[in-house]
Amino acid sequence: MNAPIYIVDGARTPFLKSRNRPGPFSASDLAAAAGRTLLLRQPFAPSELDEVILGCAIPSVDEVNIGRVVALRMGCGHKVPGWTVMRNCASGMQALDSAIDSMRVGRSQLVLAGGVDALSRAPLLVSDAMVAWLSQWYAAKGAGKRAALLTQLKLRHFAPVIALMRGLTDPIVGLMMGQTAENLAYRFGISREQMDALAATSHARTLAAQREGRFAREIVPLFDDAGRAYVADDGVREDSTPANLAKLKPFFDRKYGNVTAGNSSQVTDGGAWLLLATEEAVARHGLTPRARVVDSQWAALDPAQMGLGPVYATAPLLQRHRLGLDDVDAWEINEAFAAQVLACLQAFDDDDFCRDELGLDRALGAIDPERLNVDGGAIAIGHPVGASGTRIVLHLLDVLERRNGKRGVAAICIGGGQGGAMLVERV
């Protein structure tokens, strides 16, 4: 059960910002494009994979088991099982964890695992009232009954239901994810200026990383049906300065809030993969691992405070391995919201929080900002919900290699009140 699991390679698509219309690629287009390129780099045939596991939060109705659809589109053949997992924002990390479980019990040796979402293609739905009216319409017999039904049809029946907005609303506490970020801002006294400053830093770091080619290894270019190329994350903005961000109005609590579209993660399309292998698979195929997955941890908390999930998941992970925050050379904490990341940083360094909420003797301490999201995060890059858990692990490897670091932690908050964290070490 403690056999090493290696990360051999990885790839992702550019993350493409939604612009209030369906994007050029479906979720399976995105996953298949990145996966094909990744598999072409390997010394084995795609049919030699033992499994394909894909996380996806909002699969299209014609791609419900999108993991299997993409496995077939990538040329893995009929005999490679493909399946789909869903843990909201951590679906991509859950795919990795599910692969590791399968490998450690001996079911698989070589697994392609990742995540994807095309949030711009989330459907528009009809209301329950319209569904009820349509049911009566199709059941009605005769022109008289249908004429009577037409008199009952109201203009409000035609109002669309935005599936993405409903999906980002917690059904237990009735709050949108941005409203839970407002809760954390209030709880920890986080100001609008602090949120905008973190958001501006995210954009500045991503712009610097793009200029220096730091994403070149992980990003696979995309080409649409018209031959247009998509080669980079396109949501990052040079004008996202604190002064410009301060001009935006609050979105989730328009009267009292401070969480805006500018200090929140972007609605985005994208996919990411990691190739995982056991020692046996590494030897059999002559692979060169980049890192090994040391451990992972899942945690749960009040859904109204969901953004603190990384703290609840990371604390037991570090304790289990007798590590402090300074023993971690690089951190990737998914930037769902600036307020959420800032709240996590305060919680790590708060004696009362760590004692009361985590059962520790004292605070874990402060994370060095020069080790955290050094190339920006989801505020600048985007947050395709199903893909982000894979992306942050993939990029963590690049940061460790570039900085000659040994150990890294990727952590993510999860809608519904959960958190996930993964500890990796360079080989």
Phi, psi and omega in degrees: 000342179257014179300141182293141174244124186258145168264116184270317186196170178197163179200157175214166173277165162301147175268120188253122184291136174290136180237047176061029173203161180300135179287173185286348186230140171284169179299318180290330173302312182297309183295319181293320181297312180293320182293320179300312181297318178298316181290329178295338179280351188265156181275008179237162178279149178305330180291350179272356173296148176271329181204156167236123182235125186231128174272138179204129182272325183228071178290150176294154182295339178263007177222045188301309172269073187295334177300319178288319179302313183290322177303317179291320180294332180277357178086025180284345179087173185287340189265357178265115180295142175228132182214168191238140176237158181215116171224054181048233187297341182256020182302320179294325176286325176297323177300317177297315182295321178295322177296317180298317178301315181296323181286323184285340175265003173090007180283331184221155178241330186222115188227136170261119183228144181186201181207159182202152166200142171246082187294333179294342181259011173301134191284161165267133184250166172262156183289164176299324179296321179290322177299316180297318180295317180296324178299317178293322182299313183287339178272344184291139178244123177098152183293327182297313180295322180290325177296320178296321179295325180298330179288341180270351183284123183251156179301325181296338178298335185272355180294125182286152173257121182278110186300323181296318179296320178292321180293334179265015176248126181288124184285344181276312183259353176070025182246140169289158183302323178296330177289328175292328175294321175299322177302317181290322178299318179292315184298320185257006177065039182273127185272163175300320181298320178295318179298312182294326178295317178295320179297317179297321178296321178301312179296316182297319181291321179293319177300317179296319179296320178296316181297326182268004176071027184286343179263002188298323183289326188267336187268131175257122180298151177245151177226128181273183185296337179269003179086006178287139182262142175236110191243350185213159172301126190252009180267349182289143186228132177289337182269010177276071177261161177306321181294318180287322179296329181294343181280344184283146180271149176303145184254320189268331174225090191291340183267314187244352191277173179227358180275120183243173174298331183284332177253025174240161175292156184272151170283120196216156172251137177176162178218154181211149181224152166230142174260119183250142183214146171278172176301320180298316180292322177301313181291319184296321185257002180065042184274158177242101182292148174265328183198171172235147175277117183279314186190166175215164183209139174244148181216163179225154183203181178303123179304331180288349179240029194302334184295346178276003182309319179302326181290314181296327180277323185287322185304307179294330178297313179292319179300318182300329182253012177053049181244147170257172181300324182285349176279354181260122185279335180211139179238138167236110174248118185300130183272074174299315177213146177301318181299324182291317179294316179298322178295320177299316180297320177292321181296318177304326189256018183248117182301313183296316180298312183294328179284312186282322186265329185248353179072025179266164179285329183203179181296149175290330178118196184254140174274129178299119182299340178279358176249357187252124175045055190292340178248027182085177182216203189294339177297323179264321187274324182114163186224075171290106199315311183290339187265337192297324180297329175280318182302316184292328175289317179301313182289331176304321178298316180298318181294315180299318180293318182294325184260005182057039177273165182256316194230140179218155177234131171249131183221151186210141173272156190225126176305139185101357178086059175218170176214152177225147178214145180224132180255125180233153176228139174294145176280000000 
